[in-house]
Amino acid sequence: MSSPDREHTPLLRLRDVSVEFTLPGRAATPVLDRVGLDVPAGTIRAVVGESGSGKSTLGRVVTGTLAENGRVTGGEVVLGGRTLTGLSERRYRAVRGKEIGYIPQDALLGLNPLLPVGLQAAEPLRAHGLASRAERRERVVDLFAKVGLRDPARLYGRYPHELSGGMCQRVLIAAAMSTRPRLLIADEPTTALDVTVQKTILDLLSGLVETEGLGILLITHDLGVAAERADGIAVVKDGRIVREGRTDEVVAAPDDPYTERLLRSSSIGFSGRRAASARLEYFGTVPADAPVTVEAEGVGKTFASGRGTDPVTAVSDASFRVRGGTTLGIVGESGSGKTTLVRVLAGLTPPDTGSVRIDGDPVVHHRRGAGQAGLYRKVQMVYQDPYASLNPRSTVRAILDEPLRGHKYGTAPERARRITELLEVTGLPASLADRYTAELSGGQRQRVAIARALAPRPDVVILDEPVSALDVTVRRQILDLLDTLQRELALTYVFVSHDLGVIAEVSDEIVVLRHGRIVECGAALGVLTEPRTDYVKRLLASIPGAAPAGAGPPS
C-alpha cells in the first residue's frame, strides 16, 4: 500500500456525481446518485458492489465513455485539478489512454480478434504520438514481460484466439500501462484469472503505485481482494455509497447490512482448513463402502499444435475415483488440463490413452445409440458462462423441456410437471418459465443451467467453473444450492475451478492438476493442511486473506 504522505494528493476527485440512463418510451433511470470519491496519488481506492450496483458506470464516467443513452446529470469529475465533466469528445480523447488508463473486465470483448495483440497493446502510444514504431514494440515487449507473459517477443505477433483468457487480460493491462498514465481504472481486472495470476497482477499494480505514484481506482465485487490491496474502500449499492473509509475501518466495522453481507461472502479470512473441516461433517455421512461412481485410469489426451511443432499434452496419465454422493474437486491454473479432463469424463472428448467408467460402465466415445444415450443421461454438465450455454432464443420452459424430450421423458403433461419440479428445487419462481434468458439475472441464469442438468435425473453432475463469473453473494447462493441438491438427491459432483478457496469449501477429495499431470490427490483436508508440493503451497498462499499453508489445524 501507499505511504501516508501521498494520502493528501487529490489526483482524482468525484463530487456529487449523478448519472441516469434513458430507454425509448420509458422514464429516465437513475444509476448513480450524488457519488463523492477521492483517489489520492499513490493509492489504491476500491469501489465494491454487486452487478447492477453502478460501480462500472462510475469508471465510465471518469473515462468519459458512457453509452449514448447515459448522461451525467449532476456533479463533476476533477483529475489533477482539471475538470473533466463537460469536455468535448475530442478533448476527452487527449486525456483518455494518455493520462487515464482503463483495464476492462472482459478480455475477449476488449481485444480486436483481427489484429495481433502487440499492435493493440501499442495502440495508445500510437494514438497519442508518444513513440516511434520501434519504440512502441520495445515498450510493449517489456510490458508483456512485466505482466508475466512468457516469450513476450513471440507473443507480440500472436492473435487473441491464440492466447488463453488470462493471457488476453494481461495484454489489456499492458495496453493500459503503455503510456504511463497518472490514473488507472481497473474494472474487475482479475475476475477471470487464476489465483496465482491474480496475485501476480495485483502485485504488479501495487508496485506501480509505490514506484510511480500511480493512482488506481479498483472496481471489484470481491471485498476480499479490496481489503488486501486497497488503501480505502467505497461500497456501492443501487448507485449510492453506503459505506466508505479506510480499508481497516470498513473491514473491522461494516456498519451497514449490505457491506456486512459482502464481507461474509468474500474471501476475507478464508481458511481452507476450516472449509474442509466443515465439509468433513457431510463426508462422514457417506457410507465407507459407497460404490465408486466415476473411475478414471491412466487418461491421456494430446492435441496437434497446428504450427508444425510437437503436439500439446493436455492430460497425462490421470487416475482417480469418486465415490457416489461425494464431490471431487479438480483445481489448477489456466491450461492445466481441467476442462479437457472433464470433457473426457463426460464422453465429449475421446482420450488417447486410458479409460473412464461411470457406474461401472465404460465410456466408449465412438459408440452411438442407446449405450451412449444412457451415458449422457447419467452424466450432465454445468458450464462457467450461462450466457453462452443457454439458448437466448428459447424460454426457460423450452430450455428445460429440451433434455426431457431428448431423453424421451414421459408425456407432455409429465414433462410439464417435471419442469415445475425443476424450477422449485433450484429456487426459481414459476413465473420465470416463460421468460427468455436475457430477462434473468446472472444467478438466475446459472440456476436454469443447473435445473437443465438435473432434468434427466443424472447420477453425476460435472460443474466446470460454475461460479467464477458470479458476484460473491450470488456465488454463495449457488454453492449453497449445490450443497442442498447433493444432500437431497445423493448426487455425485466433479467440481472444476481455478479457485482453491471454492474447491476447499465444496470438495471431499481434491485433485490438483499442473501442465496436464496430477501433482497432488487426496482427501481435501490433507491437501489443504499438509500440501506436499511447492505448487500447491503457492496456490494456497495466493488466495486473498489465506492463512499460510501447512500452518496446522484451526483452533
N, C-alpha and C positions, 0 to 999 in steps of 0.2 A: 504494500500500500504506500501511499504518498507520505512525504514529510509534512509536518504540521504547518510550516511556513507557507506552503503552497495553497493551503485552505482559503487564503484571503484573496486569491486572484480569481475574479469572476469571468472566466473565459466565456461561458455560455450562461445566459440568464433568460428564463421564460417568466413573463409577468402576466398573470390572469388570462392565459390563452384559452379561448373558446373556439370550437370548431363544430360545424354542422354539415350534414350531407342531405342532398335532396334527390328524390326519385320522381319520375313523371307521375302526376296525379296524386302525389302524397305530400303531406306536410313535411317540412324540414325536420331531420332527426339530429338532435344534439349528440355529439360523440365525445367532445372534451368540454369541461365546464370549469372555467377560471383556474386553470392549472398554473401553478407557480413552481419553478425549479431552477436551482443553480448547479452548474458543473464547473467548479474551480479548475484552473490549470493544474496538471499534475495529480489529478484524482480520477477515480472511477465512481460514477454515480449510477446506481442501478434503478431501473423502473420495472417493477414486478407486478404481474397480474395475469389473469386467465385470458383465453381467446375472447375477443369482443370487449375487453376492458377499456380499450383506447390507447394502449401503450405503443403499438406500432404506428398509429396515427400521429402520436407525439413525435416520433422520429421523423416522419414525413413532413411534419410542419417545419422542423428545423432544417431539413434539406430542401424545402420548397418543392416537394414532389407529390402534393396532394392530388387525388384524382380530380377530373374536371367537375364532378358533381359535389366536390367538397370545397369549403371556403372557411377562412379564419374570420370569425365574427367579432372577435374582441381580443385585446391584449397585444403583446409584442414579443418578438424574439430578438435578442441582442447578442451578437458574437464579437467579443473583444472590443466592446464599446460601440460597435456599428449595428444599427437597427436593420434587421433583415426583412421584417414584416413590410409588405407593400412593394418590395423590389420587383422590377420587371423581370421577365424570364431571361432576357439577355444578360442583365446584371447578376442575376442569381447563378447563371451558368459559370460566371467568372469566380464564384465562391465555391460552388458545388464541385467536388472532386479535387479541388486545389487546397482550400482551407478546411473543408469538411469532407472526410472520407465516410463511406457508407458500406457496411457489410450486411447483405440481405440474408435471410434465413434459408431460402430455397435455392440451393446451388444450381439445380437444373434449370430453373427459370432465370437465374441471374447470368447465365452464360449463353452466348450465341453458338448453337451446335455447328455452324458452318465456318467458324473461324478458329484457328489454333489458339490455345489458351494463353500462350505467351504474348501474342498480339493483343489479346483482350486485357491482360493484366497491365500492358504498357499503354493502353488507350488514354488513361488520364494524363500521362506525361505528354503524349502526342497532342491531345486536345488543348492543353494549356501551353504548348510550345516550350516545354521545360527541358527537353533533351533531344539530341540527335538520335537517329535510328540505332546506331551502335551503342550509344549511351543508354538508350531505353532497354535494349536487350541485356546489357550488362547489369543494369539496376534490377530488372525483373528476375534474372537468373540468381542474383544474390538474394533477393527476397524469397524466391522459391526455396532456397536452401534454408533461410531463416525460419520459414513456417513449417519446416520439417518434410519437404518433398524431396525424395531421393532422386538422384541423377537429374538435377534441375535443367541442365543444358539440353538434355534429350527431351524433357517434358515440354520445353518451350514450343516445339512444333507439333505437339500432340493435340488432338481434338477432345472436346468434353466427353464424348461417348467412350473414349479410350481410358478414362480415369474413373476411379471409384467416387462415390458421393463425398466421402471425406476429403479426397484429393481436390475435387472441384471446389469445395468450401474453402480450402486453404489457398486456392488460386484467387478466389474473390477477396480474401483477406490481404493477399499480396497486392492486388489491384488497388484496394482502398488505401494501403500504406505507401503506394508508389510515389506520391507527391509530397510525402512527409507532412500531412495535414496537421493543423493545430487541434482539431476536434475529430473524434471518430465516433460515428453512430454504429453500434454493433447490435443488430436486431436478431436475437436468438442465434448468435454466431456458432454455437457448439451443440445445438439441439440434436442434430443428426449424427454426431461424431462419437466414436468410442471414447471411453473414459480416459484412456491414455493419451489419445489425440486431443481430447478436450483439455486435459491438463497442459499439454504442450502449447496449445493455442492461448489458453488463459495465462500461462506463464509468459508467453511472448507479449501479450497485451499489457500485462503488469510491468514487464521490463521496459516497454516503450514509455509508460507513464513515468517510471523512475528516471530513465536516461534522457528522455527528450522533453519531459514536461507536458506530454500529450494529455489532453482531457478526453475521457471516454464516457459516453452515455450508453450504458449496457442495458438492453431491453431483454428481459427473460421472464419465463413463467416459473422458474425454479428458484425459490428463495434460498435454497442451499448453496447454489452457485453464487448468488448475490452476496450471501453472508460471508462466504470465504474470500471473495475477491473485491467487493466494493467498499469504499470509504463511507458512503451513505446510501440509504435506500428510500425510495418513494413507492408506496404500494397504491396501485390504481384499481379502482372498481367503478364500473359504469361511468367512466370518464372523469372521475374525481379522485383526488389523492386523499386516501382515508388514513394513512399513517406515513410519517416521514421523519427521518432523523438519522443520526449516526448509526452505523450498522450494529454495533454492540448494543445500543439502546433499543433498537427495534426488535432484535432477537431476544433480548432479555425481558422486554416488556412490550408485547404486541399491542396492547391497549385497544384492540379492535377485533371483533369476532372474525371478520374476513381474513385479516392478517394472521390471526391465530390458526385459522384453518389451513392457510397456505403453509404456515410453519410446520404443522403436523404432517402435511402431505409431502414435504420437501425432503431432501437428502441430509438436512442438518441432523447431526447426532446419529447418523447411520452407524449401525454395528451389525456386520454380517453374522457375528456370533449370536447376537440377540435374536435376529430374524430366523436363523437356522434353529436355534433352541426352541423358539415358539412353534416352528414347523414340525419339530420332533413330536409334539403333543399329538398331532394328527397322524404322523407317520407311524407312531406306536400303536395306532388302532388298526393298521393294516395287518392282516394275519401273516405270520412269518412264512407260511407256506403258500402265500398268494402266488398264483401262476404267473409265469413270465408272459407278458402281452407283446412286447416288442423285443426282438433279438437281432442284433447286427453282428456279423462275424467277418472280420478282415475286409471291410468295404473299402474299395479304392476307386477313384474316378479322376481321369485326366482329360484335358481339353486342348485342342490344337490352338496355337497362338495366333495363326493367321498371318504371321510375318516371316515365315521361313525359319523360325527358331524352334527350340525344343518345346514339346508340349508342356502345358502348365498343369501341375499336380494340384487338384483342388482338395481331394481327400485321399489319405493314405493309411491303409490297414486299420480302419476304425472298428473296434469291437466293444459292445456293451449290451446290457439287458435292462429292461424296465418292467418292474412288477406291476400287475394290474392294480389300478386305483391310486397309483403314485405319480409323482412328477419328476421327470429327468430334465434338468436344466442344462442347456448347451450354450456355453459362453465363449466369446472370442472376438477379436478385433475384425474390422472390415477386411475381407479377403482371406479369412482363416478357414473357410470351407463350411461354415454353418449352414447356409442356405442350400448348398449342393447336397450336403449330407441328409437334410430333412426331405429334400425332393426325392432322394433315393428311397428313403423310408416310406414316402407316400406313393411310390410307384410312378412318379412323374419323370424321373431320370434313371436310365439303366446304369448300374455300376459296371466298371471294367473288371473288377475282381471282387470276391466275397459274395455274401448273401444276406438277405433280410427275411425274417419271418414275423408275421403278425398273427397272434393267437395260434402259433404253431404251423401256420400255412405259409409256404414260400411266396415271396413277392416275385412274380415272373413278369418282367416288363414287356416281353414281346408277345405275350398271350392276349388274345382278345376274347370277348364273350362273357359268359356267366361268371367264370372264375375271377376275372379282373373286375367285373362289376361288383362282385362281392367284396373285393378289396377296397374299392372306392366307397362302399357303404361303411365298412369298418373304420376307415381312416379318413378324416376330414381335416382341412387346413383353414386357419385364420391368418390372414396376411397383415403386414405392417400398415398399409395405407388403404383405408376403406374407400377413399375417393377412387382409387384405381381398381379395386377388387369388386366393386358393386356397379352394376349397370345403371348409369344415370337416367336411362330412358324407361326404366322399369319402376313400378311402385314397390313398396316394401312387400306387399302381398305377393306380387309376381315373383320377386326375388326369392321369397321363402317357398313358393309353390314349385319353382323350377326343380330343385333337387328331389322334391317329393314325387313329381311326375317322372323325373329321370330314373328314379329307383322303383317306379310302379307302386307307389304307396297308396293303397286304398282307392275309394271312390272320391268324387269331388267334395261331397259333404264331409267325408272323413279327413280329407286334406284341409278343408276349411277349419275344422276343429283343431287339427294339429297346428295350424298357423296361429290360432288363438292361444294355444298352449305355449308355443314358442315365444310369442310376444310377452306372455305373462311371466314365464320362467326367466326371461332376460331383463325383466323390469321395464318393458316398453308399454305405453298405453295403447289400447286397441285402436284409438283414433289415428295412430300413425300408419296403419296398414295401407291406406290409400294415398299416402304421400310419396313424393319422389325423394331420392337421397339428398338432392340439393336443398331440400327444405328441412333437413335434420342437422343437428349439431355433430361435431366430430365424435363425441362419446356415444350419441345415439346411433350413428353410422356403424361404429365398431360393435355395438350391441346387436345390430342387424346382422353383421358379418358372423358373429358368434351364433346367433339364432339359426342362420343358414347352415353353419357347420353342424349344428345339433339336429337338424331336420331329419336325416335318415337314421337317427339313433346310433351313432358310431361308438365303437369301443375306445378308439384312440383319437385324440384331437392334437394336431400339431399346430403350435402357435409361433409364427415367425415374426418376431419383434412386434407383438400385438399392441403394445402401449407406448412405443418410442415416439410416436407422432402426437401424443396427447398431453394436455396440461396435467400438472401434478395432481390436482384434485380429481380430474376425470380419470387419470391413471389409477388413483386409489379406488375409485368406484369400480372400474373394470377388474382390477385384481381381486377385490372383494367378491365380485360376481363370479369370477372363475373359481375361486375357492369354494363358494357355496355350491356351485354346479357340480364340482368334483365330489364333494361330500354327499350330495343328494343323489347323484346319478352314477357314482362309482366310476367316473371317467379316468382314463389314463392320459396324462399330458406329456408331450415333448415340447418344452418351452425354450425358444431360442431368443437370445438377447445379447447385445454388446454391453449391457449394463449389469455389472456384477451385483449391484445393490438389489435390483429387481430379482435376479436369479437367486440370490440368497433368501429372499422372502418366500418364493414360491416353490423351491425345489426340495425334494427329499434326497436326491443324489445329483451330482454335478459332473459334467464332462467339460473340460477346458481344451479348446482347440487353438492351435497355432500353426500357421502355414500348412493346414490340412492334416496335421497329426494331433492325436490326443496326448497332451502333456501331463494332465492330471485327471483322475477319475475316481470317484468315491462318494461316501456319504457327505452331504452338504456341510455339516458341522466340522468334519475333519478337514475338508478342502479349505474352509474359511478360517479355521483357527490354527491349523498346522500345515500351511502350504509347503510343498516340497521343492518347488521351483521358484527361481527369481522372477520368472514371468508372472506367475500368479500373485506373488508378493507385490509386484509392480502394479498389477490390475487393482488390487485391494487398496494400495496406497494412493491411487489416482482418484478414488471416489471422494467427492466433496464431503468434508466432515467425517471421513472414515477414521476409525481407530487404527493404530499400527497393526499390521498383520502379525499374527503369532504372539499377540500380547496376552494370550490366555483367556479363559472363560470370563464372561461378565460377572460382576459382583452382584 
